[in-house]
Amino acid sequence: MEPNASASLPRYEHLYIDGQWVTPLDGQLIESIDPSTGKAWAVAPLGGIKDIDRAVAAARQALVGEWGRMPGHQRAALLRRLAELLLAAVPELARIESRDNGNLVKDHRASLTAQAQWFQWFASLADKTHGTTIPLEEGMHGFTTRVPVGVVGAIIPWNAPLLSICLKVGPALAAGCTVVIKPAEQTPVSALEFARLTQAAGFPPGVVNVVPGLGRIAGAHLVQHADVDKISFTGEGGTAKRMLREGSDNLKRFSFELGGKAPHIIFADADLDSALNAATACAWRLTGQSCALGSRVLVERPIYDRAVEVFRERAASVRVGLPSLDSSHMGPQISEEQLRKTLSYVDLGRQEGAELVAGGRRILSGGLADGYFVEPTVFAGVSNRMRIAREEIFGPVASLIPFDDEEQALAIANDTPYGLTAGLWTRDVGRAHRVASRITAGMVWVNTYSYLRWSTPYGGFKTSGWGRENGIDALDPYLETRTTILSTEGRFSNPYDD
């Protein structure tokens, strides 16, 4: 059913399938809500099962068509053209993505500018998918080739839609796969704008398809579809487990970037000013809506009280405001549901006995009452057994945990089901190596935090995911290895001629 949206709202009424803008067959139109106002800002399409079917069919056809025959250097040229178009579109895309998910426009501008370089990096890999030769006996020749895994379903989260598209679609296209993108229903518009860029760049029809839809309908059907060879998903661990069960019939490939509860360890010998600058920046980054959030802050006891005081002071100085203003430090949460979740954890932290030293309330003043704004929040006296220290909140809530020595810090850091990222601060080079090598996490930052580039593999241990995004490793999930054995003589004796 079409919503009663104002005629003045921007309208994105079509899906992008097989190089064309098409009306949903069994879907509908929905309103995209601006988290800073709580009101609709655009009308977008919501695809269904039939729309996923035709997108997958288009992607399959493209594999056997022009795209499937295209050499790597030509795929690279298209990816470079896409990077150029993305860079030119940064101001408008930043505005659109901010309206969709509430993150700061200035943060989106910085991220999108970097994403253009990411696509340039993936372009550089498109003709580097070399195989190997295998030494065999005389008369036999063996070699391997790397071939595309096939049709990829890319299921995108709402917290960083365009970045997630970049990290999934870039290597998939470099490898020669075709893609069906299913953005989150909360943030459909920026993915449709990305489709326009791929169309303008000249990608053949069916190579990139975009079908916004509900996860339980469009997303589930994409996962179960027999003609989809691989799913790349960023999101929540429980959803990933359901995907594995639902997608097992045809043994499709999966890669997951899931949750995190990163330890951010500060030793007493660290450059304390830099450490606390990083810790307070990364505890509330993206309004806490990041899997790599350094929200579990472990502080050595001699400097613990100082750290608590700095967090208290910094929380009071954070300017929470409209995402469109460059003066804002932090914007709203994505939805009222996510805001309620964050506030429920604030209540839980109090009940568990942690000390609330800053924040913890919804902001109802300064013209922000209609949006989903919450104060940056700090808990002190936190034990790692508390749920606020163990569960991913996805809100701007920092938990400060004291420790006494290196072994205790490592025990606390690794006492979590997650293993995505971690950070540590120390001037002791030996300690830096010892601790970093013993932290169970896919990425460890030492004397810095949240540094990520196209060339640095990113992914998690334990329940934080499967596989890696970024770096040369990013191509592997989108490629299969074919082994060919060739007889140079072409003779095969009759085994029954005895």
C-alpha positions as CSV (number, residue, x, y, z in Angstrom):
1,M,0.0,0.0,0.0
2,E,1.4,3.4,-0.9
3,P,1.8,5.7,2.1
4,N,0.1,9.0,2.4
5,A,3.3,10.9,1.7
6,S,3.3,14.5,0.8
7,A,3.5,15.3,-2.9
8,S,6.5,17.5,-2.1
9,L,8.7,14.7,-0.9
10,P,11.4,13.4,-3.2
11,R,10.1,10.2,-4.8
12,Y,12.2,7.2,-5.7
13,E,9.6,4.8,-7.0
14,H,11.6,2.4,-9.0
15,L,14.0,-0.5,-8.5
16,Y,17.1,-0.9,-10.6
17,I,17.1,-4.3,-12.3
18,D,18.8,-5.4,-15.5
19,G,19.9,-1.9,-16.3
20,Q,16.4,-0.4,-16.1
21,W,14.3,1.5,-13.6
22,V,11.3,-0.7,-12.9
23,T,8.2,-0.6,-10.7
24,P,8.1,-3.2,-7.9
25,L,6.0,-6.3,-9.0
26,D,4.9,-7.4,-5.6
27,G,6.3,-4.7,-3.4
28,Q,5.1,-1.3,-2.4
29,L,6.2,2.2,-1.6
30,I,7.4,3.2,1.8
31,E,8.5,6.4,3.5
32,S,12.1,6.9,4.5
33,I,12.3,8.6,7.9
34,D,14.8,11.3,8.7
35,P,16.1,10.4,12.1
36,S,16.8,14.0,13.0
37,T,13.2,15.0,12.7
38,G,11.3,11.7,13.0
39,K,9.4,12.7,9.8
40,A,9.4,11.3,6.3
41,W,11.8,12.9,3.9
42,A,11.4,10.7,0.8
43,V,9.3,8.0,-0.7
44,A,11.1,4.8,-1.8
45,P,10.3,1.4,-3.3
46,L,10.1,-1.8,-1.4
47,G,10.7,-4.8,-3.5
48,G,9.4,-8.3,-2.8
49,I,9.9,-11.9,-3.8
50,K,9.1,-11.5,-7.5
51,D,11.5,-8.5,-7.7
52,I,14.3,-10.5,-6.2
53,D,13.6,-13.3,-8.7
54,R,13.9,-11.0,-11.7
55,A,17.0,-9.3,-10.2
56,V,18.7,-12.7,-9.7
57,A,17.7,-13.8,-13.2
58,A,19.2,-10.6,-14.7
59,A,22.4,-11.1,-12.7
60,R,22.7,-14.7,-13.9
61,Q,22.2,-13.7,-17.5
62,A,24.9,-11.0,-17.2
63,L,27.4,-13.7,-16.2
64,V,27.0,-15.5,-19.5
65,G,26.7,-12.3,-21.5
66,E,29.0,-9.4,-22.1
67,W,30.2,-9.1,-18.5
68,G,31.1,-12.8,-18.3
69,R,33.4,-12.4,-21.4
70,M,34.9,-9.1,-20.3
71,P,38.6,-9.2,-19.5
72,G,39.8,-7.9,-16.1
73,H,41.4,-4.7,-17.5
74,Q,38.1,-3.6,-18.9
75,R,36.3,-4.3,-15.6
76,A,39.0,-2.2,-14.0
77,A,38.3,0.7,-16.4
78,L,34.6,0.6,-15.4
79,L,35.4,0.6,-11.7
80,R,37.7,3.6,-12.2
81,R,35.0,5.4,-14.0
82,L,32.6,4.6,-11.1
83,A,35.2,6.0,-8.7
84,E,35.3,9.3,-10.7
85,L,31.6,9.6,-10.7
86,L,31.3,8.8,-7.0
87,L,33.9,11.5,-6.2
88,A,32.0,14.1,-8.2
89,A,28.7,13.1,-6.4
90,V,30.1,13.2,-2.9
91,P,28.2,16.4,-1.8
92,E,24.8,15.2,-2.9
93,L,25.3,11.6,-1.8
94,A,26.5,12.8,1.7
95,R,23.3,14.9,2.0
96,I,21.1,11.9,1.0
97,E,22.8,9.3,3.2
98,S,22.5,11.7,6.1
99,R,18.8,12.2,5.6
100,D,18.5,8.4,5.4
101,N,20.4,7.3,8.5
102,G,21.1,10.5,10.5
103,N,24.9,10.4,10.5
104,L,26.7,13.7,10.2
105,V,27.0,15.1,6.7
106,K,30.6,16.0,7.3
107,D,31.3,12.4,8.2
108,H,29.6,11.1,5.1
109,R,31.6,13.5,3.0
110,A,34.9,12.2,4.4
111,S,33.8,8.6,4.1
112,L,32.5,8.9,0.5
113,T,35.7,10.7,-0.6
114,A,37.7,7.7,0.7
115,Q,35.3,5.3,-0.9
116,A,36.3,6.6,-4.3
117,Q,39.8,5.6,-3.6
118,W,38.5,2.2,-2.4
119,F,37.0,1.6,-5.8
120,Q,40.3,2.6,-7.4
121,W,42.0,0.0,-5.3
122,F,39.6,-2.7,-6.3
123,A,40.0,-1.7,-9.9
124,S,43.8,-2.4,-9.5
125,L,43.0,-6.0,-8.5
126,A,40.6,-6.8,-11.4
127,D,43.3,-8.1,-13.7
128,K,45.4,-9.7,-10.9
129,T,43.4,-12.9,-10.3
130,H,46.3,-15.1,-11.3
131,G,46.4,-18.9,-11.0
132,T,49.4,-21.1,-10.5
133,T,51.2,-23.9,-12.4
134,I,51.6,-27.3,-10.8
135,P,54.7,-29.4,-11.5
136,L,53.7,-32.9,-12.7
137,E,55.4,-35.8,-14.4
138,E,56.5,-35.5,-18.0
139,G,53.6,-35.3,-20.4
140,M,51.2,-33.8,-17.9
141,H,50.6,-30.1,-17.2
142,G,48.6,-28.7,-14.3
143,F,47.4,-25.2,-13.6
144,T,44.8,-23.3,-11.7
145,T,42.6,-20.4,-12.7
146,R,40.6,-18.1,-10.4
147,V,37.0,-17.7,-11.6
148,P,34.0,-15.6,-10.3
149,V,31.9,-17.4,-7.7
150,G,28.8,-16.2,-9.6
151,V,25.8,-14.2,-8.5
152,V,26.3,-12.4,-5.2
153,G,23.6,-11.2,-2.8
154,A,24.9,-8.2,-0.9
155,I,22.8,-7.5,2.1
156,I,23.5,-4.0,3.4
157,P,23.1,-2.5,6.9
158,W,21.6,0.9,7.8
159,N,24.5,2.3,9.8
160,A,26.8,2.7,6.8
161,P,25.0,1.8,3.6
162,L,27.3,3.2,0.9
163,L,30.5,2.1,2.7
164,S,29.1,-1.4,3.0
165,I,28.2,-1.4,-0.7
166,C,31.8,-0.3,-1.5
167,L,33.3,-3.0,0.6
168,K,31.1,-5.8,-0.9
169,V,30.4,-4.6,-4.5
170,G,33.9,-3.4,-5.2
171,P,35.7,-6.7,-4.9
172,A,32.7,-8.6,-6.3
173,L,32.9,-6.6,-9.5
174,A,36.7,-6.8,-9.6
175,A,36.4,-10.6,-9.4
176,G,33.9,-10.7,-12.3
177,C,30.8,-11.5,-10.2
178,T,27.3,-9.9,-10.7
179,V,25.5,-8.5,-7.7
180,V,22.0,-8.0,-6.3
181,I,22.1,-5.4,-3.6
182,K,19.4,-5.5,-0.9
183,P,19.7,-2.3,1.2
184,A,18.0,-2.0,4.6
185,E,14.5,-0.8,4.5
186,Q,15.4,2.1,6.8
187,T,18.0,3.4,4.3
188,P,16.9,2.6,0.7
189,V,17.7,5.9,-1.1
190,S,21.5,6.1,-1.2
191,A,21.7,2.6,-2.7
192,L,19.4,3.7,-5.5
193,E,21.6,6.7,-6.1
194,F,24.6,4.3,-6.3
195,A,22.8,2.4,-9.0
196,R,22.5,5.6,-11.0
197,L,26.3,5.9,-10.8
198,T,26.9,2.3,-12.1
199,Q,24.5,3.0,-14.9
200,A,26.3,6.2,-15.8
201,A,29.6,4.4,-15.6
202,G,28.5,2.0,-18.3
203,F,28.3,-1.3,-16.5
204,P,26.3,-3.8,-18.7
205,P,22.7,-4.5,-17.7
206,G,22.3,-7.0,-14.9
207,V,25.8,-6.6,-13.4
208,V,24.5,-4.4,-10.6
209,N,20.9,-4.6,-9.4
210,V,19.3,-2.8,-6.4
211,V,16.2,-4.1,-4.7
212,P,15.4,-2.4,-1.3
213,G,13.1,-4.5,0.7
214,L,12.2,-6.0,4.1
215,G,14.8,-8.4,5.5
216,R,12.2,-11.0,6.4
217,I,10.8,-11.0,2.8
218,A,13.2,-9.8,0.2
219,G,16.4,-10.5,2.2
220,A,15.2,-14.0,3.2
221,H,14.3,-14.9,-0.4
222,L,17.7,-13.6,-1.7
223,V,19.4,-15.9,0.9
224,Q,17.3,-18.9,0.0
225,H,17.4,-18.4,-3.8
226,A,18.9,-21.4,-5.6
227,D,20.5,-19.3,-8.2
228,V,22.5,-17.1,-5.8
229,D,26.0,-18.4,-5.3
230,K,27.1,-16.3,-2.4
231,I,25.8,-14.0,0.3
232,S,27.8,-11.1,1.8
233,F,26.1,-9.8,4.9
234,T,26.8,-7.1,7.4
235,G,24.6,-7.1,10.4
236,E,23.6,-8.9,13.6
237,G,24.8,-12.4,14.6
238,G,21.4,-13.9,15.1
239,T,20.4,-12.9,11.6
240,A,23.6,-14.5,10.2
241,K,22.7,-17.8,11.9
242,R,19.3,-17.8,10.3
243,M,20.9,-17.1,6.9
244,L,23.1,-20.1,7.3
245,R,20.1,-22.4,8.0
246,E,18.0,-20.9,5.2
247,G,20.7,-20.8,2.6
248,S,22.1,-24.3,3.1
249,D,20.1,-26.1,0.5
250,N,22.4,-25.2,-2.4
251,L,25.6,-24.9,-0.2
252,K,26.1,-21.2,-1.2
253,R,29.1,-19.4,0.1
254,F,28.7,-16.8,2.9
255,S,30.8,-14.0,4.3
256,F,29.7,-12.1,7.4
257,E,30.8,-8.9,9.1
258,L,28.9,-9.0,12.4
259,G,28.9,-7.3,15.7
260,G,31.7,-6.2,18.1
261,K,32.3,-5.1,21.6
262,A,35.9,-3.9,21.2
263,P,38.2,-3.5,24.1
264,H,40.1,-0.2,24.1
265,I,43.0,-0.7,26.5
266,I,44.9,2.2,28.1
267,F,48.0,1.4,30.1
268,A,49.4,3.8,32.7
269,D,52.5,4.4,30.6
270,A,50.6,5.6,27.5
271,D,50.5,9.0,26.1
272,L,47.4,9.7,28.2
273,D,46.2,12.8,26.3
274,S,46.3,11.0,22.9
275,A,44.8,7.8,24.4
276,L,41.9,9.7,25.9
277,N,41.4,11.8,22.8
278,A,41.0,8.5,20.8
279,A,38.9,6.8,23.4
280,T,36.4,9.6,23.8
281,A,36.2,10.0,20.0
282,C,35.7,6.3,19.2
283,A,33.3,5.5,22.1
284,W,30.6,7.7,20.6
285,R,31.5,7.6,16.9
286,L,28.5,7.5,14.5
287,T,26.3,8.0,17.6
288,G,27.6,4.6,18.8
289,Q,26.2,2.8,15.7
290,S,29.4,1.1,14.6
291,C,30.5,-2.5,15.0
292,A,34.1,-1.3,15.6
293,L,33.1,1.1,18.4
294,G,35.7,1.2,21.2
295,S,33.0,1.3,23.9
296,R,34.6,-1.1,26.4
297,V,37.4,1.1,27.7
298,L,39.8,-0.8,29.9
299,V,42.0,1.6,32.0
300,E,44.9,0.7,34.2
301,R,44.0,1.5,37.8
302,P,46.7,4.3,38.5
303,I,45.1,6.4,35.8
304,Y,41.5,5.2,36.1
305,D,40.1,8.2,38.0
306,R,41.7,10.6,35.6
307,A,40.1,8.7,32.7
308,V,36.7,8.8,34.3
309,E,37.0,12.6,34.8
310,V,38.1,13.2,31.2
311,F,35.2,11.1,29.9
312,R,32.8,13.1,32.1
313,E,34.2,16.4,30.8
314,R,34.2,15.3,27.2
315,A,30.6,14.0,27.3
316,A,29.5,17.4,28.5
317,S,31.3,19.2,25.6
318,V,30.0,17.0,22.8
319,R,27.7,19.1,20.6
320,V,24.7,16.9,19.7
321,G,22.8,18.5,16.9
322,L,21.4,18.4,13.4
323,P,23.5,16.2,11.0
324,S,23.5,18.9,8.4
325,L,25.5,21.3,10.6
326,D,29.3,21.1,10.5
327,S,29.3,22.4,14.1
328,S,27.6,19.1,15.3
329,H,29.8,16.4,16.8
330,M,27.1,13.8,17.0
331,G,23.7,13.3,15.4
332,P,20.6,11.1,16.2
333,Q,20.2,7.4,16.3
334,I,18.6,5.7,13.3
335,S,15.2,5.2,14.7
336,E,12.9,5.4,17.8
337,E,13.4,1.7,18.2
338,Q,17.2,2.0,18.4
339,L,16.9,5.0,20.8
340,R,14.6,3.0,23.1
341,K,17.2,0.1,23.0
342,T,20.0,2.5,24.0
343,L,17.9,4.0,26.9
344,S,17.0,0.5,28.1
345,Y,20.7,-0.3,28.4
346,V,21.2,2.9,30.4
347,D,18.5,1.6,32.8
348,L,20.1,-1.8,32.9
349,G,23.6,-0.4,33.7
350,R,22.1,1.4,36.7
351,Q,20.4,-1.8,37.8
352,E,23.6,-3.7,37.5
353,G,25.4,-1.3,39.8
354,A,27.5,0.7,37.4
355,E,27.9,4.4,38.1
356,L,26.3,6.7,35.5
357,V,28.7,9.6,35.4
358,A,27.4,11.4,32.3
359,G,24.5,11.4,29.9
360,G,21.9,8.7,29.6
361,R,18.9,10.8,28.6
362,R,17.0,11.5,25.4
363,I,17.5,15.1,24.3
364,L,14.2,17.0,24.2
365,S,15.5,20.6,23.9
366,G,17.2,22.8,21.4
367,G,14.9,21.9,18.6
368,L,15.8,18.2,18.7
369,A,12.7,16.9,20.5
370,D,11.2,15.3,17.4
371,G,14.4,13.4,16.4
372,Y,16.1,10.4,18.0
373,F,18.8,12.2,19.9
374,V,20.5,10.9,23.0
375,E,23.3,12.2,25.2
376,P,26.7,10.7,25.0
377,T,26.8,8.4,28.0
378,V,29.5,7.2,30.4
379,F,29.4,4.4,33.0
380,A,32.2,4.0,35.5
381,G,32.9,1.1,37.9
382,V,31.9,-1.4,35.3
383,S,32.6,-5.1,35.6
384,N,33.1,-7.1,32.5
385,R,30.3,-9.5,33.7
386,M,27.7,-6.7,33.3
387,R,25.5,-6.8,30.2
388,I,26.5,-3.2,29.3
389,A,30.0,-4.5,28.9
390,R,29.1,-7.7,27.1
391,E,26.3,-6.9,24.7
392,E,26.5,-4.7,21.7
393,I,24.3,-1.7,22.5
394,F,24.7,0.2,19.2
395,G,24.4,3.5,21.0
396,P,26.8,6.1,22.4
397,V,27.4,4.3,25.7
398,A,31.0,4.0,27.1
399,S,31.8,1.5,29.8
400,L,35.0,2.2,31.8
401,I,36.5,-0.9,33.3
402,P,39.6,-0.8,35.6
403,F,42.4,-3.4,35.5
404,D,45.6,-4.0,37.5
405,D,48.1,-5.5,35.2
406,E,48.8,-6.8,31.7
407,E,47.4,-10.3,32.3
408,Q,44.2,-9.0,33.7
409,A,43.8,-6.6,30.8
410,L,44.1,-9.5,28.4
411,A,41.7,-11.7,30.3
412,I,39.1,-9.0,30.3
413,A,39.7,-8.0,26.6
414,N,39.2,-11.6,25.4
415,D,36.3,-12.4,27.7
416,T,33.7,-11.7,25.1
417,P,31.9,-13.6,22.3
418,Y,33.1,-11.0,19.8
419,G,36.4,-10.5,18.1
420,L,36.2,-7.8,15.5
421,T,38.6,-5.0,16.6
422,A,40.6,-3.9,19.6
423,G,42.9,-1.0,20.6
424,L,45.7,-0.5,23.0
425,W,47.9,2.4,24.2
426,T,51.4,2.0,25.7
427,R,54.9,3.5,25.2
428,D,56.4,0.1,25.9
429,V,57.2,-1.5,22.5
430,G,57.6,-5.0,23.9
431,R,54.2,-4.7,25.7
432,A,52.6,-3.5,22.5
433,H,53.7,-6.6,20.6
434,R,52.9,-9.0,23.5
435,V,49.4,-7.7,24.0
436,A,48.5,-7.2,20.3
437,S,49.6,-10.8,19.6
438,R,47.3,-12.2,22.3
439,I,44.2,-10.2,21.7
440,T,41.5,-12.3,19.9
441,A,40.4,-9.8,17.3
442,G,40.7,-9.5,13.5
443,M,42.2,-6.0,13.7
444,V,44.2,-4.5,16.5
445,W,45.2,-0.8,16.6
446,V,48.2,0.2,18.7
447,N,48.6,3.9,19.7
448,T,45.8,4.8,17.3
449,Y,42.2,3.7,16.7
450,S,39.7,3.2,13.9
451,Y,42.4,3.5,11.2
452,L,41.1,1.7,8.1
453,R,42.3,1.7,4.5
454,W,41.5,-0.2,1.3
455,S,44.7,-2.2,1.7
456,T,44.1,-3.4,5.3
457,P,42.1,-6.6,5.6
458,Y,39.1,-6.2,8.0
459,G,37.0,-8.8,9.6
460,G,36.4,-10.7,12.8
461,F,37.2,-13.7,14.9
462,K,34.6,-15.7,16.9
463,T,31.0,-14.5,16.5
464,S,32.2,-11.3,14.8
465,G,32.1,-12.9,11.3
466,W,33.6,-15.0,8.6
467,G,36.0,-13.7,5.9
468,R,37.8,-10.4,5.3
469,E,36.9,-7.2,3.6
470,N,39.6,-4.8,2.2
471,G,43.0,-5.7,1.0
472,I,44.0,-8.4,-1.5
473,D,42.2,-10.8,0.8
474,A,38.9,-9.2,-0.1
475,L,38.9,-10.9,-3.5
476,D,39.1,-14.4,-2.2
477,P,35.4,-14.7,-1.1
478,Y,34.3,-13.8,-4.6
479,L,36.5,-16.3,-6.5
480,E,36.6,-20.0,-6.9
481,T,39.7,-22.0,-7.9
482,R,39.5,-24.2,-11.0
483,T,42.2,-26.9,-11.5
484,T,43.0,-28.0,-15.0
485,I,45.1,-31.1,-15.8
486,L,46.2,-31.4,-19.4
487,S,48.0,-34.2,-21.1
488,T,50.5,-32.9,-23.6
489,E,50.5,-36.3,-25.4
490,G,46.7,-36.8,-25.4
491,R,46.9,-40.6,-25.0
492,F,45.0,-42.8,-22.5
493,S,45.7,-46.5,-22.5
494,N,43.0,-49.2,-22.4
495,P,43.0,-50.6,-18.9
496,Y,41.3,-53.7,-20.1
497,D,43.7,-54.6,-22.8
498,D,45.5,-57.3,-20.9
